[in-house]
Amino acid sequence: MNAQELRDKTPDQLREALASLKKEAFNLRFQQATNALENTARFREVRRDVARVKTVLNEKAAKASE
C-alpha cells in the first residue's frame, strides 16, 4: 500500500482501512506472544501502513479546514 493509493480514497475508506490494519496488528501481536508468528516482517509492514493511513487522514483534515 503506497501513499498515492491512499490519497485516492475517501476519508471513510481510510478509516475502514485503519480499523482493519489495527485488527491485523493486534492479531500479529497475539501470534508473537504465543510463538506462532511466522512472518515477522509483516508486523513492521502493518505498523508502517497504519502510519501512512494516519498521515493521509491528517492531510485531508488539514486541507478540509482551510
C-alpha positions as CSV (number, residue, x, y, z in Angstrom):
1,M,0.0,0.0,0.0
2,N,1.5,3.3,-1.0
3,A,0.6,6.9,-0.2
4,Q,-0.7,7.7,-3.6
5,E,-3.2,4.8,-3.5
6,L,-4.3,6.1,-0.1
7,R,-4.8,9.7,-1.3
8,D,-7.2,8.5,-3.9
9,K,-9.5,7.0,-1.2
10,T,-12.2,8.8,0.7
11,P,-11.8,9.5,4.5
12,D,-14.4,6.8,5.2
13,Q,-12.5,4.2,3.2
14,L,-9.3,5.3,5.0
15,R,-10.9,4.9,8.4
16,E,-12.1,1.4,7.4
17,A,-8.6,0.5,6.3
18,L,-7.1,1.9,9.5
19,A,-9.5,-0.3,11.6
20,S,-8.6,-3.4,9.6
21,L,-4.9,-2.7,9.9
22,K,-5.2,-2.2,13.7
23,K,-7.1,-5.6,13.9
24,E,-4.3,-7.2,11.9
25,A,-1.7,-5.7,14.2
26,F,-3.5,-7.0,17.2
27,N,-3.6,-10.5,15.7
28,L,0.1,-10.3,14.9
29,R,0.9,-9.3,18.4
30,F,-1.1,-12.2,19.7
31,Q,0.6,-14.6,17.4
32,Q,4.0,-13.2,18.5
33,A,3.1,-13.7,22.2
34,T,2.2,-17.4,21.5
35,N,5.2,-18.0,19.3
36,A,3.0,-18.7,16.3
37,L,4.2,-15.7,14.2
38,E,5.8,-17.0,11.0
39,N,6.3,-13.8,9.0
40,T,7.9,-11.3,11.4
41,A,8.4,-8.7,8.7
42,R,4.6,-8.4,8.3
43,F,4.4,-6.7,11.7
44,R,6.7,-3.9,10.5
45,E,4.7,-3.5,7.3
46,V,1.4,-3.2,9.1
47,R,2.8,-0.6,11.5
48,R,4.1,1.5,8.6
49,D,0.8,1.1,6.7
50,V,-1.0,2.4,9.8
51,A,1.3,5.4,9.9
52,R,0.7,6.1,6.2
53,V,-3.1,5.9,6.6
54,K,-3.0,8.3,9.6
55,T,-0.8,10.7,7.7
56,V,-3.1,10.8,4.7
57,L,-6.1,11.3,7.0
58,N,-4.4,14.2,8.7
59,E,-3.5,15.7,5.4
60,K,-7.1,15.5,4.2
61,A,-8.4,17.0,7.5
62,A,-5.9,19.9,7.2
63,K,-6.9,20.5,3.6
64,A,-10.6,20.5,4.5
65,S,-10.2,23.0,7.3
66,E,-8.6,25.6,5.1
